[in-house]
Amino acid sequence: MATTPDGQNVYAEAVATGLWREIPVFRMLLGTCPTLAVTAAIKPALTMGLCVIFVLVCSNIMVSLMRKGLRPHVRILLFTLTIATFVTIADLFLRAYQPVMSEALGPYVPLIIVNCVIIWRAEARASNSGVLLSIVDGLAMGVGFTIALCVLATIREVLGTGCLFEIPVLPKAFPAWAAMGMPVGAFLTFGLVLGFINYVSRKRS
Amino acid sequence: MDLLYVLLTGFISVVLINNLVFTKFLGICPYIGVSGRIDMAFGMGLAVTFVMTLSGTLTWMIDHWLLMPLNLEVARYVAFIMVIAAAVQLVEMYLKKFFPPLYESFGIFLPLITTNCAILGLCLFLVVWGTSTLIEAVVLSFGGGIGFTIAICIMAGIRENMQMVDVPESLRGAPITLITAGLLALAFMGFAGII
Protein backbone atom coordinates (compact mmCIF):
# COMPACT_ATOMS: atom_id res chain seq x y z
CA MET A 1 0.00 0.00 0.00
CA ALA A 2 1.23 3.46 -0.92
CA THR A 3 2.50 5.63 1.89
CA THR A 4 3.38 9.30 2.33
CA PRO A 5 7.03 10.35 2.80
CA ASP A 6 6.67 10.13 6.58
CA GLY A 7 5.37 6.57 6.36
CA GLN A 8 1.64 7.16 6.82
CA ASN A 9 -1.03 5.42 4.77
CA VAL A 10 -2.07 7.87 2.02
CA TYR A 11 -5.77 7.16 2.45
CA ALA A 12 -5.68 7.68 6.21
CA GLU A 13 -3.70 10.84 5.63
CA ALA A 14 -6.30 12.14 3.14
CA VAL A 15 -9.12 11.48 5.60
CA ALA A 16 -7.30 13.16 8.48
CA THR A 17 -6.47 16.14 6.28
CA GLY A 18 -10.06 16.60 5.16
CA LEU A 19 -11.71 16.09 8.49
CA TRP A 20 -9.40 18.01 10.78
CA ARG A 21 -5.93 19.09 9.68
CA GLU A 22 -7.12 21.18 6.73
CA ILE A 23 -10.88 21.17 7.27
CA PRO A 24 -11.92 23.55 4.49
CA VAL A 25 -14.01 26.14 6.29
CA PHE A 26 -12.33 26.46 9.67
CA ARG A 27 -8.65 25.94 8.81
CA MET A 28 -8.32 27.14 5.24
CA LEU A 29 -11.13 29.74 5.21
CA LEU A 30 -12.34 28.44 1.86
CA GLY A 31 -15.95 28.29 0.75
CA THR A 32 -16.99 31.05 3.11
CA CYS A 33 -19.90 32.36 1.00
CA PRO A 34 -22.13 29.27 1.32
CA THR A 35 -20.93 28.86 4.89
CA LEU A 36 -22.48 32.18 5.80
CA ALA A 37 -25.45 32.07 3.45
CA VAL A 38 -27.06 28.68 4.05
CA THR A 39 -26.44 28.16 7.76
CA ALA A 40 -29.52 29.91 9.13
CA ALA A 41 -31.06 26.46 9.70
CA ILE A 42 -29.65 22.97 9.65
CA LYS A 43 -31.76 21.56 6.79
CA PRO A 44 -30.46 23.84 4.03
CA ALA A 45 -26.96 23.47 5.47
CA LEU A 46 -27.17 19.70 5.22
CA THR A 47 -28.58 19.86 1.68
CA MET A 48 -25.80 22.20 0.66
CA GLY A 49 -23.22 19.88 2.23
CA LEU A 50 -24.57 16.88 0.31
CA CYS A 51 -24.52 18.81 -2.97
CA VAL A 52 -20.92 19.83 -2.36
CA ILE A 53 -19.93 16.22 -1.54
CA PHE A 54 -21.53 15.04 -4.80
CA VAL A 55 -19.88 17.72 -6.94
CA LEU A 56 -16.53 17.34 -5.20
CA VAL A 57 -16.36 13.56 -5.61
CA CYS A 58 -17.54 13.66 -9.24
CA SER A 59 -15.20 16.44 -10.28
CA ASN A 60 -12.30 14.75 -8.48
CA ILE A 61 -12.98 11.55 -10.43
CA MET A 62 -13.13 13.40 -13.75
CA VAL A 63 -10.03 15.49 -13.10
CA SER A 64 -8.13 12.43 -11.92
CA LEU A 65 -9.11 10.55 -15.08
CA MET A 66 -7.93 13.32 -17.38
CA ARG A 67 -4.86 14.32 -15.36
CA LYS A 68 -2.43 12.90 -17.95
CA GLY A 69 -3.82 15.09 -20.73
CA LEU A 70 -3.95 18.36 -18.78
CA ARG A 71 -2.02 21.35 -20.12
CA PRO A 72 -1.15 24.18 -17.75
CA HIS A 73 -2.90 27.00 -19.59
CA VAL A 74 -6.27 25.28 -20.05
CA ARG A 75 -6.17 23.50 -16.69
CA ILE A 76 -8.32 25.90 -14.70
CA LEU A 77 -10.79 26.31 -17.54
CA LEU A 78 -11.27 22.54 -17.79
CA PHE A 79 -11.68 22.25 -14.01
CA THR A 80 -14.30 24.98 -14.02
CA LEU A 81 -16.26 23.45 -16.90
CA THR A 82 -16.22 20.02 -15.24
CA ILE A 83 -17.45 21.51 -11.99
CA ALA A 84 -20.14 23.58 -13.75
CA THR A 85 -21.49 20.47 -15.46
CA PHE A 86 -21.84 18.54 -12.21
CA VAL A 87 -23.33 21.55 -10.44
CA THR A 88 -25.97 21.76 -13.18
CA ILE A 89 -26.78 18.07 -12.58
CA ALA A 90 -27.05 18.64 -8.84
CA ASP A 91 -29.23 21.72 -9.35
CA LEU A 92 -31.65 19.94 -11.70
CA PHE A 93 -31.84 16.95 -9.34
CA LEU A 94 -32.60 19.22 -6.40
CA ARG A 95 -35.22 21.13 -8.36
CA ALA A 96 -36.96 17.88 -9.33
CA TYR A 97 -36.91 16.05 -6.00
CA GLN A 98 -36.54 18.76 -3.35
CA PRO A 99 -38.32 21.81 -4.82
CA VAL A 100 -38.72 23.52 -1.44
CA MET A 101 -35.03 23.21 -0.60
CA SER A 102 -34.09 24.27 -4.12
CA GLU A 103 -36.22 27.39 -3.69
CA ALA A 104 -34.69 28.13 -0.30
CA LEU A 105 -31.09 27.72 -1.47
CA GLY A 106 -31.73 29.70 -4.66
CA PRO A 107 -28.60 30.85 -6.47
CA TYR A 108 -26.33 29.39 -3.81
CA VAL A 109 -26.52 25.97 -5.50
CA PRO A 110 -25.09 27.24 -8.82
CA LEU A 111 -22.60 29.23 -6.77
CA ILE A 112 -20.95 25.91 -5.85
CA ILE A 113 -19.16 26.37 -9.20
CA VAL A 114 -17.01 29.09 -7.70
CA ASN A 115 -16.62 27.37 -4.33
CA CYS A 116 -12.85 27.43 -3.92
CA VAL A 117 -12.84 24.13 -2.00
CA ILE A 118 -13.64 22.17 -5.14
CA ILE A 119 -11.09 23.77 -7.44
CA TRP A 120 -8.53 23.59 -4.62
CA ARG A 121 -8.97 19.81 -4.34
CA ALA A 122 -8.86 19.41 -8.13
CA GLU A 123 -5.60 21.32 -8.20
CA ALA A 124 -3.97 19.95 -5.06
CA ARG A 125 -5.05 16.31 -5.14
CA ALA A 126 -6.99 15.03 -8.14
CA SER A 127 -4.66 16.42 -10.81
CA ASN A 128 -1.77 14.34 -9.47
CA SER A 129 -3.28 11.22 -7.85
CA GLY A 130 -5.14 8.08 -8.81
CA VAL A 131 -8.91 7.80 -8.99
CA LEU A 132 -9.40 5.92 -5.72
CA LEU A 133 -7.34 8.37 -3.68
CA SER A 134 -9.17 11.28 -5.33
CA ILE A 135 -12.53 9.77 -4.34
CA VAL A 136 -11.40 9.30 -0.74
CA ASP A 137 -10.05 12.83 -0.71
CA GLY A 138 -13.27 14.25 -2.16
CA LEU A 139 -15.37 12.39 0.39
CA ALA A 140 -13.18 13.48 3.32
CA MET A 141 -13.09 17.14 2.25
CA GLY A 142 -16.82 17.15 1.48
CA VAL A 143 -17.69 15.63 4.85
CA GLY A 144 -15.35 18.10 6.57
CA PHE A 145 -17.13 20.94 4.79
CA THR A 146 -20.55 19.55 5.74
CA ILE A 147 -19.53 19.16 9.38
CA ALA A 148 -18.43 22.78 9.47
CA LEU A 149 -21.72 23.94 7.95
CA CYS A 150 -23.71 21.84 10.41
CA VAL A 151 -21.82 23.17 13.43
CA LEU A 152 -22.63 26.75 12.45
CA ALA A 153 -26.20 25.91 11.43
CA THR A 154 -26.90 24.12 14.72
CA ILE A 155 -25.73 27.08 16.76
CA ARG A 156 -27.70 29.53 14.63
CA GLU A 157 -30.91 27.52 14.44
CA VAL A 158 -31.02 26.64 18.13
CA LEU A 159 -30.31 30.19 19.32
CA GLY A 160 -32.29 31.85 16.55
CA THR A 161 -35.51 29.87 16.75
CA GLY A 162 -35.15 27.53 19.73
CA CYS A 163 -35.59 24.58 17.37
CA LEU A 164 -33.40 21.96 15.73
CA PHE A 165 -34.60 20.37 12.47
CA GLU A 166 -37.69 22.54 13.17
CA ILE A 167 -38.38 20.53 16.37
CA PRO A 168 -38.38 22.68 19.54
CA VAL A 169 -35.42 21.85 21.76
CA LEU A 170 -35.23 24.85 24.08
CA PRO A 171 -37.83 25.73 26.75
CA LYS A 172 -40.60 28.10 25.61
CA ALA A 173 -39.36 30.75 28.02
CA PHE A 174 -36.20 31.16 25.90
CA PRO A 175 -36.48 34.34 23.83
CA ALA A 176 -35.47 33.47 20.26
CA TRP A 177 -32.59 35.66 19.10
CA ALA A 178 -33.97 36.84 15.78
CA ALA A 179 -30.58 38.33 14.87
CA MET A 180 -29.08 34.84 14.62
CA GLY A 181 -31.17 34.16 11.52
CA MET A 182 -30.04 37.39 9.86
CA PRO A 183 -26.72 38.20 8.17
CA VAL A 184 -25.46 39.65 11.46
CA GLY A 185 -25.80 36.29 13.18
CA ALA A 186 -23.97 34.56 10.33
CA PHE A 187 -20.92 36.80 10.56
CA LEU A 188 -20.81 36.85 14.36
CA THR A 189 -21.25 33.08 14.79
CA PHE A 190 -18.61 32.28 12.17
CA GLY A 191 -16.16 34.79 13.67
CA LEU A 192 -16.63 33.52 17.22
CA VAL A 193 -16.41 29.83 16.22
CA LEU A 194 -13.18 30.56 14.32
CA GLY A 195 -11.84 32.35 17.38
CA PHE A 196 -12.79 29.40 19.57
CA ILE A 197 -11.03 26.94 17.26
CA ASN A 198 -7.90 29.11 17.24
CA TYR A 199 -8.05 29.21 21.05
CA VAL A 200 -8.34 25.43 21.35
CA SER A 201 -5.52 24.72 18.90
CA ARG A 202 -3.27 27.22 20.68
CA LYS A 203 -3.98 25.56 24.04
CA ARG A 204 -3.15 22.15 22.63
CA SER A 205 0.16 23.10 21.04
CA MET B 1 -39.34 59.46 -15.87
CA ASP B 2 -40.72 56.09 -14.87
CA LEU B 3 -37.66 54.27 -16.16
CA LEU B 4 -35.39 56.68 -14.36
CA TYR B 5 -37.26 56.07 -11.12
CA VAL B 6 -36.96 52.29 -11.51
CA LEU B 7 -33.26 52.54 -12.31
CA LEU B 8 -32.53 54.86 -9.41
CA THR B 9 -34.36 52.77 -6.83
CA GLY B 10 -32.75 49.64 -8.25
CA PHE B 11 -29.31 51.19 -7.98
CA ILE B 12 -29.77 52.39 -4.40
CA SER B 13 -31.26 49.06 -3.44
CA VAL B 14 -28.37 47.01 -4.80
CA VAL B 15 -25.73 49.34 -3.33
CA LEU B 16 -27.14 49.79 0.16
CA ILE B 17 -30.11 47.58 0.97
CA ASN B 18 -29.21 44.38 -0.86
CA ASN B 19 -25.47 44.94 -0.56
CA LEU B 20 -23.80 41.85 -2.02
CA VAL B 21 -21.35 41.47 0.86
CA PHE B 22 -23.57 42.17 3.83
CA THR B 23 -26.86 40.57 2.81
CA LYS B 24 -25.92 38.02 0.14
CA PHE B 25 -22.52 36.98 1.55
CA LEU B 26 -20.92 37.19 -1.89
CA GLY B 27 -17.25 37.93 -2.38
CA ILE B 28 -16.31 37.16 1.22
CA CYS B 29 -12.93 35.64 0.26
CA PRO B 30 -11.43 38.83 -1.23
CA TYR B 31 -13.36 40.79 1.40
CA ILE B 32 -11.34 39.12 4.16
CA GLY B 33 -8.18 38.63 2.14
CA VAL B 34 -7.61 42.04 0.56
CA SER B 35 -9.14 44.40 3.10
CA GLY B 36 -5.88 44.94 5.01
CA ARG B 37 -4.92 48.24 3.34
CA ILE B 38 -7.22 50.86 1.95
CA ASP B 39 -5.40 51.42 -1.39
CA MET B 40 -5.39 47.68 -2.12
CA ALA B 41 -9.04 47.47 -1.16
CA PHE B 42 -9.92 50.33 -3.47
CA GLY B 43 -8.00 48.71 -6.35
CA MET B 44 -9.81 45.44 -5.80
CA GLY B 45 -13.14 47.26 -5.61
CA LEU B 46 -12.51 49.04 -8.92
CA ALA B 47 -11.42 45.84 -10.66
CA VAL B 48 -14.51 44.04 -9.39
CA THR B 49 -16.83 46.88 -10.43
CA PHE B 50 -15.34 46.87 -13.90
CA VAL B 51 -15.55 43.13 -14.47
CA MET B 52 -18.95 42.91 -12.78
CA THR B 53 -20.54 45.53 -15.03
CA LEU B 54 -19.06 43.85 -18.08
CA SER B 55 -19.99 40.28 -17.21
CA GLY B 56 -23.39 41.20 -15.78
CA THR B 57 -24.27 42.88 -19.08
CA LEU B 58 -22.81 40.10 -21.24
CA THR B 59 -24.47 37.27 -19.34
CA TRP B 60 -27.80 39.11 -19.43
CA MET B 61 -27.50 39.44 -23.21
CA ILE B 62 -26.54 35.79 -23.65
CA ASP B 63 -29.29 34.65 -21.33
CA HIS B 64 -32.05 36.70 -22.96
CA TRP B 65 -31.03 36.70 -26.59
CA LEU B 66 -29.49 33.25 -26.95
CA LEU B 67 -30.37 30.79 -24.20
CA MET B 68 -34.00 31.72 -23.57
CA PRO B 69 -35.18 31.75 -27.22
CA LEU B 70 -33.49 28.38 -27.76
CA ASN B 71 -34.79 26.89 -24.49
CA LEU B 72 -31.24 26.20 -23.40
CA GLU B 73 -31.58 27.33 -19.78
CA VAL B 74 -29.91 24.05 -18.77
CA ALA B 75 -26.63 25.36 -20.12
CA ARG B 76 -26.97 28.63 -18.19
CA TYR B 77 -24.34 27.99 -15.52
CA VAL B 78 -21.76 26.63 -17.95
CA ALA B 79 -22.37 29.56 -20.29
CA PHE B 80 -22.15 32.12 -17.48
CA ILE B 81 -18.88 30.85 -16.08
CA MET B 82 -17.38 30.69 -19.58
CA VAL B 83 -18.42 34.28 -20.28
CA ILE B 84 -16.96 35.50 -17.00
CA ALA B 85 -13.67 33.66 -17.52
CA ALA B 86 -13.42 34.95 -21.07
CA ALA B 87 -14.32 38.52 -20.04
CA VAL B 88 -11.63 38.55 -17.37
CA GLN B 89 -9.07 37.18 -19.80
CA LEU B 90 -9.99 39.78 -22.44
CA VAL B 91 -9.89 42.65 -19.97
CA GLU B 92 -6.51 41.46 -18.76
CA MET B 93 -5.02 41.29 -22.27
CA TYR B 94 -6.57 44.61 -23.30
CA LEU B 95 -5.26 46.44 -20.24
CA LYS B 96 -1.82 44.87 -20.58
CA LYS B 97 -1.54 46.08 -24.15
CA PHE B 98 -3.14 49.52 -23.99
CA PHE B 99 -3.10 50.68 -20.36
CA PRO B 100 0.04 49.19 -18.75
CA PRO B 101 -0.08 51.48 -15.67
CA LEU B 102 -3.66 50.46 -14.92
CA TYR B 103 -2.73 46.82 -15.53
CA GLU B 104 0.15 47.15 -13.07
CA SER B 105 -2.13 48.61 -10.41
CA PHE B 106 -4.76 45.88 -10.82
CA GLY B 107 -1.96 43.32 -10.68
CA ILE B 108 -2.90 40.04 -9.12
CA PHE B 109 -6.55 41.02 -8.60
CA LEU B 110 -7.74 40.47 -12.16
CA PRO B 111 -7.15 36.70 -12.48
CA LEU B 112 -8.46 36.25 -8.93
CA ILE B 113 -11.74 37.82 -9.92
CA THR B 114 -12.73 34.87 -12.14
CA THR B 115 -13.37 32.80 -9.06
CA ASN B 116 -14.84 35.69 -7.11
CA CYS B 117 -18.30 34.45 -6.29
CA ALA B 118 -19.67 38.00 -6.29
CA ILE B 119 -19.42 38.14 -10.09
CA LEU B 120 -21.20 34.87 -10.83
CA GLY B 121 -23.53 35.53 -7.90
CA LEU B 122 -24.63 38.87 -9.31
CA CYS B 123 -25.24 37.36 -12.76
CA LEU B 124 -27.42 34.68 -11.14
CA PHE B 125 -29.25 37.22 -8.99
CA LEU B 126 -30.05 39.20 -12.13
CA VAL B 127 -31.92 36.08 -13.28
CA VAL B 128 -33.60 35.62 -9.90
CA TRP B 129 -34.69 39.27 -9.70
CA GLY B 130 -36.24 38.94 -13.16
CA THR B 131 -34.32 41.82 -14.70
CA SER B 132 -36.24 42.51 -17.88
CA THR B 133 -34.38 45.26 -19.75
CA LEU B 134 -30.75 45.62 -20.77
CA ILE B 135 -30.32 49.06 -19.20
CA GLU B 136 -31.62 47.71 -15.90
CA ALA B 137 -29.08 44.86 -16.03
CA VAL B 138 -26.24 47.32 -16.69
CA VAL B 139 -27.27 49.62 -13.83
CA LEU B 140 -27.77 46.77 -11.36
CA SER B 141 -24.43 45.13 -12.14
CA PHE B 142 -22.64 48.47 -11.87
CA GLY B 143 -24.42 49.08 -8.57
CA GLY B 144 -23.36 45.66 -7.31
CA GLY B 145 -19.73 46.56 -7.98
CA ILE B 146 -20.09 49.93 -6.25
CA GLY B 147 -21.69 48.22 -3.26
CA PHE B 148 -18.75 45.83 -3.03
CA THR B 149 -16.26 48.71 -3.29
CA ILE B 150 -18.02 50.61 -0.51
CA ALA B 151 -18.11 47.56 1.73
CA ILE B 152 -14.44 46.61 1.23
CA CYS B 153 -13.22 50.20 1.63
CA ILE B 154 -15.13 50.68 4.90
CA MET B 155 -13.66 47.43 6.17
CA ALA B 156 -10.12 48.40 5.10
CA GLY B 157 -10.45 51.72 6.93
CA ILE B 158 -11.56 49.94 10.09
CA ARG B 159 -8.83 47.32 9.84
CA GLU B 160 -6.11 49.94 9.43
CA ASN B 161 -7.22 51.42 12.73
CA MET B 162 -7.61 48.01 14.30
CA GLN B 163 -3.85 47.42 14.04
CA MET B 164 -3.47 49.77 17.00
CA VAL B 165 -5.98 47.85 19.09
CA ASP B 166 -5.17 45.02 21.47
CA VAL B 167 -7.31 42.22 20.02
CA PRO B 168 -7.37 38.90 21.95
CA GLU B 169 -4.78 36.66 20.34
CA SER B 170 -7.23 33.93 19.25
CA LEU B 171 -9.42 36.46 17.48
CA ARG B 172 -6.68 38.13 15.43
CA GLY B 173 -6.98 38.09 11.65
CA ALA B 174 -10.06 36.53 10.11
CA PRO B 175 -12.25 36.11 13.24
CA ILE B 176 -12.20 39.77 14.25
CA THR B 177 -12.76 40.78 10.61
CA LEU B 178 -15.87 38.60 10.50
CA ILE B 179 -17.15 40.03 13.76
CA THR B 180 -16.58 43.56 12.46
CA ALA B 181 -18.38 42.61 9.25
CA GLY B 182 -21.27 41.39 11.37
CA LEU B 183 -21.55 44.76 13.10
CA LEU B 184 -21.34 46.53 9.73
CA ALA B 185 -24.11 44.25 8.42
CA LEU B 186 -26.18 45.34 11.41
CA ALA B 187 -25.53 48.96 10.51
CA PHE B 188 -26.45 48.37 6.86
CA MET B 189 -29.77 46.89 7.98
CA GLY B 190 -30.66 50.43 8.96
CA PHE B 191 -30.85 51.32 5.26
CA ALA B 192 -33.70 48.86 4.78
CA GLY B 193 -36.33 51.55 5.28
CA ILE B 194 -35.13 54.20 2.84
CA ILE B 195 -37.07 53.02 -0.21
Interface residues (C-beta under 8 A of the other chain):
Chain A: L29 L30 T32 C33 P34 L36 A37 I76 L77 T80 L81 A84 T85 V87 T88 D91 L92 G106 P107 P110 L111 I113 V114 N115 C116 I119 A179 M182 P183 V184 G185 A186 F187 L188 F190 G191 L192 L194 G195 F196 N198 Y199 R202
Chain B: F22 T23 K24 F25 L26 G27 I28 C29 I32 V74 A75 R76 Y77 V78 I81 M82 A85 T114 T115 N116 C117 L120 G121 L124 F125 V127 V128 P168 E169 S170 L171 A174 P175 I176 T177 L178 I179 A181 G182 L183 A185 L186 M189
